[in-house]
Amino acid sequence: MGEIIQPRRMFLWCMAAIYMGAFVSVYVQIPGLYGNDGLLPARWQLRYTGKPLLEQMLSSPTLLWLGPRLGLDTQTTMELLCLAGAALSLAAMLTEAFRDSLFFFCLWALYLSLYQVGQVFLYFQWDNLLLETGFLCVLVAPLTLIRGSRAVREHDRVTFWLIRWLLFRLMFASGVVKLTSRCPTWWGLTALTYHYETQCIPTPLAWFAHQLPVWWQKLSVVGTFVIEIPVPLLFFSPLRRLRLGAFYMQVLLQVLIILSGNYNFFNLLTVVLCVSLLDDQHVQFWLRRTDKSKDESNDSRLVSWLCYLLEVVVWSLLIFGTIICFDLQVDTTKSGISSRTAFTYHQFNQFLKAVTIPCVWIGVLSLTWEMVTSMFRCACVSGFMKRFGRMMQWSLFAAASAAMFAVSVVPFTYIEYDSNARLWPGVRQAYEVVDRFQLVNSYGLFRRMTGVGGRPEVIIEGSRDGVTWTEIEFMYKPGNLSAPPPIVTPHQPRLDWQMWFAALGPHTQAPWFTSLMYRLLQGKTDVTELVQTDVSRYPFQQQPPAYLRAHRYRYWFTEPKVDGSYPQRWWRRVYDEEFYPTVHLGSSFLESMLNQYGLKDKSSPRRVSNTTVAQVVRWVRSQVRGVPTPALIWTLIACSATFCLLRGLHAKKKDSEKTSPAPEEAEKASGLTEAAAGGSEETNEQQTEEEEEDGANTDEAEESEKDNLSEDEDEERMESDEKLDEKF
């Protein structure tokens, strides 16, 4: 693999952007979700037992323990942590010096602090993925604030390899669990015929994707299996073009998911992980720059042709295996391609047992290769003390990378029980120690396809008299049949997402839903703003409803009309059943549910913090209140990207001005050119005489010029080495 300076810089900038979007998204929802009058107040998760601060932070690692010491309540402390995380990530986006190990450690610690009290609204796989990737950023990012160096280091390829290993675990496990779950839609290749209309928050393009023919939907499932199961093995290929091919296939899958569904920052984060498959040469290709330092004329034609041949063999085997495993055939009657799963669950289980441990060994060999090559680079550094310092630095990061890899094997082998049981017990013990910090996690997305019989959707209705009922429409989740699906990426409306999960079962499986009904009856503004940021669209903004109830409906996408025109409505629905009975404040059923789940606050009201910090936090809240969160996030990202682009163009212009010749030098050069052109009109005899006069000294002049050039080059190399050593 070539140099990874540019991919590493791209990765760190994108991670700063992902962090900023995540912090802003959570910040906007804190009052309604975790505030003192929210659905699940965060202060209930912090039990102050009088133990020392360090002991409390070890038992529950969150910076919220510092709130009382700062004179802040839990809600204000959470908002302060979010604002600090957004500010740090924004600074990292704008200034490269802030893309530092210490900065990324702070970002990871801040998000982990929120995660520890996030409860059901923050326990998603993408939150785990962000925490794991964020901790790896601490190892990947340079330590610029202390040493002042942003240059490439010998061990960068070792730490950056961990990002590739995380991407492999994510994609491979996500493909495997679809088949190990024995979901009939995945095995029957019909999952996508339900997916577009049953996902949490679809986009407008999901309606059009849902109208595609069935044979295309089944072929898309086949493509998903291929991209998620065999293709990730190419991440560790020694052949560069195979890795690039795997990169583009992964990005294609993620882009299609982004276009058809709102999955917050998850797919964007996955694309960022795919950057670990790139190298400087390919980034320069994107920028239309040629790598002049590389001379390809010395490459062996035989080796090149062998590599091409091996790549053709790999892609041919992949295509041939796909045709055999899914029985792909051209169906002339339907003008499409027929497909079916041509292997059994037992055969796939045997395949999984055979490849899980070898996948781990592939990772071991790949990591070992990166370690050895990095160690060789350290050994080639001139100067004993510098070489010793680089070797010590390499040893530290190589040990950390090996430890992270070893611990990550435990959650990775969860996909196959026998392989997990064969692991060394010491590795399991190490995993249990670091599990509370979310350093490594297991993944497996879209395990089962829900909504096969129609998308279940909970509709809450309110009334002031118990006779006339009005539906309470949410901002993002389906409700109004005529409202188009929204586009909210990278924001995640946590309440809308949990409403989707609540509809999959009875209300007893979602205790927070009782708290939602209770807060709506109380008319808590922070909670109603989770339902509608624009309070004018909330039907009970003047006076809270006296009665509430909830029903479950089945939703489907509408279909185009017979004449091909589009219908006026996006959805159609039928009534299913009662989800939550009619309740009012003080009703026996509501009170029993609140007491059963411990949702009624029995403690005395907390005094509102009035410190300077608290006042600043409340002022910031007043400035963003009512602003659509997706627009706020994209505005910050667009402004930061524009600023970085303009600064880069300005720096490029300065460099071009420095390298371009001065006007006086240009005139001298043109004068010399004209003189040379005039001299070319001399006769052949004069040229012959001059050549005879200068011929005796030609060889000596050339040799002296070569010696001078070689001495100048040696001096320049020594100066550049000294500058690099100073930076390191």
ROTORNU-202780 format. One record per residue (C-alpha): residue in three letters; x negated, y, z negated. Coordinates in steps of 0.02 Angstrom, whole numbers, plus 50000, padded with zeros to 5 digits. Each point is the difference from the previous one (the first is absolute). Last residue first. Example, Ala and Ser with C-alpha at 12.3 -4.5 7.8 and 13.67 -1.06 7.14 Angstrom:
! ROTORNU-202780
SER493164994749643
ALA500694982849967
//
This chain:
! ROTORNU-202780
PHE495565075449295
LYS499975017750065
GLU498165002349958
ASP499604983550084
LEU500945005750155
LYS499015016250004
GLU498344990649979
ASP500474987950138
SER500445014650114
GLU498325008349965
MET499044983950031
ARG500944997150162
GLU499665017750058
GLU498144998249960
ASP499914983550093
GLU500905007650149
ASP498805014850001
GLU498494988449994
SER500714989450142
LEU500325015750101
ASN498245006549971
ASP499244983350049
LYS501084999150155
GLU499495017850048
SER498164995749974
GLU500174984650112
GLU500895009950134
ALA498695013649997
GLU498574987450012
ASP500814991350148
THR500285016250094
ASN498295007749971
ALA499104993250155
GLY501525002650109
ASP500125018549963
GLU498785005950134
GLU500524986550125
GLU501845003749969
GLU499695018550022
GLU499104996950165
THR501394988650063
GLN501325012649954
GLN499055013750093
GLU499864988750153
ASN501834995249993
THR500495018050018
GLU500895009649864
GLU501895001550007
SER500194990049839
GLY499255014449907
GLY501585010050027
ALA501084986449923
ALA498814998649853
ALA500085018649977
GLU501894999450007
THR500034986249868
LEU498785009449890
GLY501115015150010
SER501534989649955
ALA499094993149847
LYS499465017249948
GLU501795006250018
ALA500644985349895
GLU498715003449867
GLU500575017949991
PRO501844994649989
ALA499664987549857
PRO500104981450038
SER501504989649938
THR499634988649849
LYS500455012749868
GLU501565005850091
SER500564981950022
ASP499774996849814
LYS501035015349956
LYS501394994550117
LYS500024982749921
ALA500135007849827
HIS501485010450058
LEU500824984850079
GLY499794990349838
ARG500715014349897
LEU501505001050117
LEU500294981349986
CYS499834999849810
PHE501255014549984
THR501214991750119
ALA499914983649904
SER500325009049835
CYS501465009850071
ALA500764984350078
ILE499814989949839
LEU500765013649890
THR501445002850121
TRP500284981250016
ILE500214998249813
LEU501185014849979
ALA501064994950150
PRO500174982349932
THR500485007149828
PRO501415011350057
VAL499825016349899
GLY501395002249870
ARG498825002649854
VAL498245003250062
GLN499755017249921
SER500954996249839
ARG498914984849969
VAL498445010550018
TRP500685011949867
ARG500404985349884
VAL498214993850013
VAL499325017549965
GLN501125001649847
ALA499434983149936
VAL498185004950019
THR500295016249906
THR500834990749858
ASN501884999849976
SER500334981449986
VAL501854995949983
ARG500444993149829
ARG500514981950009
PRO501794995449963
SER500184987749855
SER499844981750041
LYS501494989150045
ASP499795001150188
LYS501244988250079
LEU499244988550129
GLY499624985349886
TYR500624987450128
GLN501394993049891
ASN500395016749921
LEU500255008650167
MET501024985450066
SER501114999849846
GLU500285018750012
LEU500484998950183
PHE501234985949968
SER500785008649850
SER500325016350091
GLY499255015249911
LEU499605009750156
HIS500964992350143
VAL499964983350088
THR500854991550148
PRO499224983050030
TYR498324997350087
PHE499724989550157
GLU501784996950059
GLU500054989450156
ASP499644999150187
TYR500805014050099
VAL499545000550184
ARG498755011250089
ARG499515007950165
TRP498455010650026
TRP499245012550121
ARG501625008450047
GLN500415009850157
PRO499664985050112
TYR498685000650137
SER500504997850181
GLY499644983850093
ASP501754998250078
VAL500374985849881
LYS499565010749851
PRO498334998749912
GLU500004990549835
THR500245005949822
PHE498734995449867
TRP500714989449861
TYR500505003649821
ARG500834989049869
TYR500765009449856
ARG499784999149811
HIS501065011149888
ALA499535011949860
ARG501035009449872
LEU499935016949914
TYR501245010349900
ALA499975017549928
PRO498895006650138
PRO498775013949959
GLN500585018050030
GLN499365012750125
GLN498764988550088
PHE501254985950014
PRO500054997350189
TYR498115000750022
ARG499675008150168
SER499825017349924
VAL498704992849881
ASP498764998350142
THR498774987849922
GLN501384987050003
VAL499954983449906
LEU498355003249912
GLU500625017749969
THR501474992349907
VAL498784992349877
ASP499105016249955
THR501675009249991
LYS500724988749865
GLY501895000050026
GLN500384989149848
LEU501024988350109
LEU498544999550121
ARG498814995949856
TYR501084985349942
MET500224992850174
LEU498135000750029
SER499644992249830
THR501154985650044
PHE499024998150163
TRP498374998949899
PRO500554982949939
ALA499814992850177
GLN500284981149990
THR501605003149902
HIS500675009850149
PRO500244983950095
GLY498834995550145
LEU499285006350164
ALA500805017249980
ALA498795004349859
PHE498514997750116
TRP500685012950123
MET500435011949858
GLN498214997949942
TRP499385007350164
ASP501195014749990
LEU499405003649823
ARG498164999550050
PRO500155012250144
GLN498324995750080
HIS499175014150096
PRO498784995350139
THR501164998250099
VAL501745007749979
ILE500834998150170
PRO501884998849976
PRO501314987950069
PRO501385009750089
ALA501565004749900
SER501614994150083
LEU500334985049887
ASN499635010049843
GLY499154988249878
PRO498294994250057
LYS498545004849885
TYR499155016750021
MET500895014849922
PHE501284990549899
GLU501885002550026
ILE501154999949850
GLU501684993650063
THR501525009649938
TRP501464992349907
THR501715007449970
VAL500954990949863
GLY498864999249847
ASP500235018649970
ARG498255007150026
SER499394986450115
GLY498354992450054
GLU499534986150120
ILE498364990750011
ILE499674989550156
VAL498874984849983
GLU499394992850165
PRO499824982050054
ARG499364998550180
GLY500984986650091
GLY500044981149991
VAL498134998450027
GLY499715014549879
THR498344994049933
MET498484993050090
ARG498794991349883
ARG498165003049965
PHE500015017250080
LEU498295004349926
GLY498804988249911
TYR498635007549895
SER498974995049849
ASN499065013149902
VAL498255005949957
LEU499445014949894
GLN501735002249923
PHE499265006049834
ARG501004987649895
ASP499324985650105
VAL498195003849956
VAL499834987449856
GLU501154987150079
TYR498955000250159
ALA498414996949901
GLN500834985049917
ARG500544993250169
VAL498235001650066
GLY499324990749850
PRO501234985850031
TRP499164996150168
LEU501324998450134
ARG500724983150046
ALA501745004149931
ASN500155014650121
SER499674988550147
ASP501324987849941
TYR501305013849979
GLU499865008050171
ILE500525018350026
TYR499385003949825
THR498264997850074
PHE499875018750035
PRO500445004649821
VAL498484990249934
VAL498805004050142
SER500085018449955
VAL498964996949843
ALA498564992950101
PHE500055014050129
MET500005013549867
ALA498534991649911
ALA499014998350162
SER500315018250041
ALA499445005749827
ALA498434989350011
ALA499615007050173
PHE500305017649935
LEU498764998249857
SER498704990250098
TRP500045012650143
GLN499705014449881
MET498534990749923
MET499324996150173
ARG500185018150053
GLY499065006049846
PHE498604987450028
ARG499835004950182
LYS499915018249951
MET498704996349868
PHE498954989450118
GLY500055011750150
SER500754996250170
VAL501724991850008
CYS499954983350090
ALA500464990049844
CYS501635009749985
ARG500474995350179
PHE499604981849961
MET501145000849847
SER501405006850109
THR499784985750124
VAL500024987349858
MET501535007549916
GLU501005001250162
TRP499584981950040
THR500504994549826
LEU501675009050018
SER500364990850163
LEU499464983249928
VAL501075002149844
GLY501505006150101
ILE499874984950114
TRP499894989549842
VAL501655007449938
CYS500814996550167
PRO499334982149988
ILE500934998649832
THR501675005150077
VAL499794990950167
ALA500394981649966
LYS501345002849869
LEU500875012250116
PHE499954987650145
GLN500744986649889
ASN501405012049951
PHE500285004250183
GLN500174981650043
HIS501204997149855
TYR501055015050051
THR500164992950175
PHE499255005550165
ALA500765005050168
THR500835016149941
ARG501055005750148
SER499795011350151
SER500875004250163
ILE499295013550112
GLY501155011250101
SER501065001450156
LYS501424990749914
THR500154986150130
THR498155001150045
ASP499434995549825
VAL498105000350001
GLN499354988849862
LEU499165002949832
ASP499994984549891
PHE499575009449840
CYS498494990149944
ILE499474995350177
ILE500155017250080
THR499185008449849
GLY498574987550002
PHE499695003450185
ILE499995018949972
LEU498794998649853
LEU498934987250090
SER499895011650150
TRP499555014849888
VAL498594990049920
VAL499374992850165
VAL499975017150083
GLU499015006749853
LEU498774985650012
LEU499745003250185
TYR499715018449974
CYS498754996249863
LEU499114987550112
TRP499955012950139
SER499175012749886
VAL498764987349934
LEU499494995450177
ARG499875018050056
SER498785003549861
ASP500105017449935
ASN498515011050042
SER500985011450114
GLU501245003649861
ASP498995014249928
LYS500885007049848
SER499495017249941
LYS501025008350135
ASP501654994649924
THR501235007850120
ARG501375011549938
ARG501794999250062
LEU500675002549824
TRP500854983150005
PHE498384992250064
GLN499075008449857
VAL501214991249882
HIS499614983750089
GLN498135002249979
ASP500155005449819
ASP500834983849948
LEU501784993949978
LEU500764985449904
SER500045009949836
VAL501185012350086
CYS501344986649982
LEU500185004949817
VAL500635017150058
VAL501304991350107
THR500564990549846
LEU500145016349903
LEU501115007250136
ASN501054984349991
PHE500245002049812
PHE500165019049991
ASN501915000449996
TYR500774984550080
ASN501295009050106
GLY500404988050142
SER500014998450190
LEU498605011650053
ILE498904995649851
ILE500234981450033
LEU499495002250182
VAL498475010049945
GLN499504986449877
LEU500094986250130
LEU499005010050128
VAL498695004349868
GLN499754981649962
MET499834995450184
TYR498795014550029
PHE498874994549858
ALA500024981750050
GLY499385005050173
LEU498665010749919
ARG499444985349893
LEU499914988850153
ARG499035013450093
ARG498675000549863
LEU499564981750000
PRO499394994649828
SER501824996049957
PHE500535004349823
PHE501605009450047
LEU500354986150126
LEU500804989649862
PRO501325013749990
VAL500624994450174
PRO500554982649943
ILE501365004649873
GLU500685017950012
ILE499835004050184
VAL500574982750056
PHE501484999649881
THR500555017450055
GLY499854995350183
VAL501124984949971
VAL501265011349913
SER499945011750151
LEU500364985150114
LYS501554996649897
GLN500585018050018
TRP499644999550187
TRP501034984250020
VAL501405008149901
PRO500175014950116
LEU499605017449932
GLN501455009349918
HIS499194999949827
ALA498525009650068
PHE501195014050049
TRP500745001249825
ALA498264998749923
LEU499485015250102
PRO501105010849888
THR498954994649849
PRO500464986449877
ILE500015002249810
CYS499984983749902
GLN499974987450142
THR501654991650047
GLU500345008250169
TYR498284997350077
HIS499694983349915
TYR501524990150056
THR499544995450180
LEU498215001849941
ALA500124984249895
THR500594988850143
LEU498404989950021
GLY500894984549931
TRP498634997549872
TRP500075018349954
THR501915000149994
PRO500074983649904
CYS498935006849857
ARG498914985549945
SER499055011749884
THR498364991950059
LEU500345006750175
LYS500185018549962
VAL498724998049862
VAL498634996150127
GLY500165015850103
SER499925012049854
ALA498584989849924
PHE498945001750157
MET500375018750018
LEU499625005349821
ARG498544988249970
PHE499175005250163
LEU500245018649964
LEU499224997549827
TRP498514991150079
ARG499785014450122
ILE500025012649858
LEU498724989449906
TRP498855001350151
PHE499845018749966
THR499074995649839
VAL498724989450091
ARG499845011450152
ASP499665014749886
HIS498544991249915
GLU498635008450102
ARG500735017349975
VAL500735011750129
ALA499845018649968
ARG501145009849885
SER498655004249873
GLY500115012949861
ARG499404988349864
ILE501265004249864
LEU501505006850095
THR499624989450153
LEU500204982549927
PRO500494992150165
ALA501694991750029
VAL500104981250029
LEU499914994149819
VAL501285012449933
CYS501014997350159
LEU500184981849946
PHE500995006349851
GLY501175009550115
THR500264984750109
GLU500554990049848
LEU501115013949934
LEU500775003450171
LEU500344981550026
ASN500854998649831
ASP501115014950045
TRP500294991850169
GLN500574984249914
PHE501355009249905
TYR500155002349812
LEU500315018849995
PHE501885001049979
VAL500104984249894
GLN498905006749862
GLY498965015450042
VAL499195000949828
GLN498374991250045
TYR500105005950181
LEU499885018249951
SER498374997249907
LEU499374989150143
TYR500305014650118
LEU498955011649891
ALA498614987249974
TRP499874996750187
LEU499945018650041
CYS498675002849866
PHE498964985650069
PHE500205007350173
PHE499305016749941
LEU498564991649909
SER499544989750152
ASP500025015450111
ARG501035006450142
PHE499805017149917
ALA498465004250103
GLU501044997350158
THR501095014949962
LEU501795002350060
MET500644982349978
ALA499104997849835
ALA500745016349936
LEU501744993950047
SER499674983649908
LEU499455009549845
ALA501515011750006
ALA501254985850027
GLY499234989949857
ALA500025015149884
LEU501815003750045
CYS500484981949969
LEU499104999749832
LEU500845016349949
GLU501714993250048
MET499694984749893
THR499435010949855
THR501565010750015
GLN501104984749992
THR499044992749852
ASP500085015649891
LEU498515011749992
GLY499015007049852
LEU498354994850077
ARG499704986749867
PRO501804994550023
GLY499694997050186
LEU498364990449985
TRP500884983249991
LEU500655004150174
LEU498274996050065
THR500534982050027
PRO499144983349968
SER501234990749886
SER499074989049875
LEU498345008250041
MET500755017449990
GLN500764996349830
GLU498354993549932
LEU499095015450062
LEU501275011649921
PRO499864992049829
LYS501584991349937
GLY501415010149924
THR501344989350081
TYR500545012350136
ARG501054989150114
LEU499915007050175
GLN501234991450117
TRP501505009449931
ARG499115016250043
ALA500194995650184
PRO501875003349999
LEU500894987250109
LEU501455008650091
GLY499495017749958
ASP500545011649860
ASN498295000649916
GLY499214998250170
TYR499494983650079
LEU501104997650153
GLY500905016650024
PRO498615011149932
ILE498624989950087
GLN500724999850177
VAL499055014650077
TYR498384994349920
VAL500124982350070
SER500035006050180
VAL498665013149968
PHE498844987049923
ALA500264987550141
GLY499765012850138
MET498415006549921
TYR499304982549975
ILE500324995650181
ALA499115015950057
ALA498494996449889
MET499974982450069
CYS500015007050177
TRP498475010649962
LEU499094985249920
PHE500374988550147
MET499485012550132
ARG498345003049911
ARG499704981249987
PRO500474997550182
GLN498745013650049
ILE498534992949902
ILE500344981750042
GLU498434995350096
GLY500124984650110
MET500634982749956
//
